[in-house]
């Protein structure tokens, strides 16, 4: 019984026994229940008994106890609810911190971009003012700093956007704009409009259609075995009609999916474009690049599959336009050749070919850029492709070169057959430009190197005059410009009685070499004419004719590829390239030092052909820099540079005689410098006179060895760079493939001779690339395991943290509960 009720009961019973008035007693207990007071008055007035009073007091006391217990329970529950509420608020705050959505990040970037635009506009306006105040200067300085900082912040925010858009954190599962979340949604079979849901229906319906079509085919075969109009025939016809109705129904159901598939295709295309643009930007980290490639592959696979599904549906319902397919079939041979030359196929161990990613890119490029337009336009496109991509083995380069050529199609003259050197034109050219000189040189050689041995006794004025006449007095229409002074060291050696056989042989070699490279014999060399020229040179006394010709042909092929590649990737002609241009290009391209030298030599040759020697001193300085880098003799170029400076001084002083002298000197030194460049690294002629050379069959071995030696030289340098870590594994194998194509591929002139070497190299390269991909996927697998472990660790840490927070809240709750209990006990 509560203390108030007990006190009132005791006092009331004492008053009742003494017969005193209880009104004063009632007033002393204002908080007491009216029921108790009224019953007490009724007992005093004789209306109720003392038992009634005790009952009401006991009942009131029990209610008070229950109320006190309830009050204690409420107090305890309030503490728990408070703790839960605090925990929910903490979790909500943590969620908001972790869950930054794509939409929120895009909004941040939009606002920041808008701010940058506003600041840039203010900066542009201020910077264009003529008279700027000190305050405006300070504002400009601030704007410069702020814009630079904001650009860096923008870049960081864009990187964050990429992470939010492609991430796979737990919180990303609740972000509808996250690509990983979207992909999981597309893989959800329960979503009827998702990729998985639609494909499930598509697979079932196409399977149903196939079964029905098989039934129709079988029933038609059986129907053909019975008499038309018979009961059996009619039964089969009924079955056929029912099956065809089913087929129509299934096709209609598939057609109903086409609109949703098309909508999905647009979404996939947007995601593909975003990921591809991020990869193309070059701003991604290594991890981000791997993520982008992985997700791009997923969306591309879905896109390709859905596109095929739409095509199949259209073929079934009769709405498919197959004109593009018909064109593709017609020109499939040209496309396949392009894919073969540019590495568009992978080959299995059994030799079966399969289009790889490069092949798909080539195919897409052809469909969009070459196999479009009228029949005549397509034929012109293919002809242009074949012309401008000849000798190129890199797919991206070939497509870039074609695109540039197409832009300037009006300026591109397709090669006319009349301009292609033929065997007959080559024979005629050698007959007019080379045969008279080498025949006369051969006669002299036989007079000196006789069957009895070496002797200079037969060297006389008649021999020397005949040689001078045939070499020095060449008619202009022959088309040969030969420096007559080259004869002087030759004559000096022949007229010196102390000259040895080796010295005289070298003199013949030097003269033959100088004259051969001054003609156009090797300028228009091609695969068709090469062997014919070899045979003619051998008949004229060139013992190493095959080495000379095929070295020149190889060099020509490589220079053409280098020239096209440099133009496509830099927008500059090699002839206009400075050392800095070449260095910048080589830094960006994974190219060996050997290739770098070839590129610089090509730049020098182009400059020499274009007469850059006669231009400014700066041009000569550039050429000197290139020559130093390649190892080409620089004496004449250095003298030419000095002559240029002397000419400038003479002109400033008005000294006409010195101006005339320097102009003459510049022309002379320019020709010599050109010779230094044109003859650099050329194969020297081994001249033996007519009938004294080896036949091409005998010399093929040396030519083959020379060709392989050049290949092995580049390969050795490439392997050195790879071993030192100067180039990546991927670039190493790519360059290996380029080397193999350049020296032994179908676009080279040695493909048939080195077919076995080419195939062996290709197998090694493909095996290396396969190993590279296996290592890559193993690494990815390990990285994924690490990521999973890391995610689990973070999860455990978050759980531990939440449990710790809950424990603190529980302790706080228990403390508060204890305080409430003490207060309640104090009341009781």
Secondary structure by P-SEA (a helix, b strand, c coil): ccaaaaaaaaaaaaaaaacccaaaaaaacccccaaaaaaaaaaaaccccaaaaaaaaaaaaaaaaaaaaaaaaaaaaaaaaaaaaaaaaaaaaaaaaacccaaaaaaaaaaaaaaaaaaaaaaaaaaacccccaaaaaaaaaaaaaaaaaaaaaaaaaaaaaaaacccccccccccccaaaaaaaaacccccccaaaaaaaaaaaaaaaaaaaaaaaaaaaaaaacccccaaaaaaaaaaaaaaaaaaaaaaaaaaaaaaaaaaaaaaaaaaaaaaaaaaaccccaaaaaaaaaaaaaaaaaaaaaaaaaaaaaaaaccccaaaaaaaaaaaaaaaaaaaaaccccccccccccccaaaaaaaaaaacccccccaaaaaaaaaaaaaaacccccaaaaaaaaaaaaaaccccccccccccccaaaaaaaaacccaaaaaaaaaaaaacccccccccccccaaaaaaaaaaccccccccccccccccaaaaaaaaacccccaaaaaaaaaaaaaaaaaaccccccccccaaaaaaaaaaaacccaaaaaaaaaaaaaaaaaaaaaaaaaacccccccccaaaaaaaaaaccccaaaaaaaaaaaaaaaaaaccccccaaaaaaaaaaaaaaccccaaaaaaaaaaaaaaaaaaacaaaaaaaaaaaaaaaaaaaaaaaaacccccccccccccccccccaaaaaaaaaaaaaaaaaaaaaaaaaaccccaaaaaaaaaaaaaacccccccccccaaaaaaaaaaaaaaaaaaaaaaaaaaaaaaaaaaaaaaaaaaaaaaaaaaaaaaaaaaaaaaaaaaaaaaaaaac
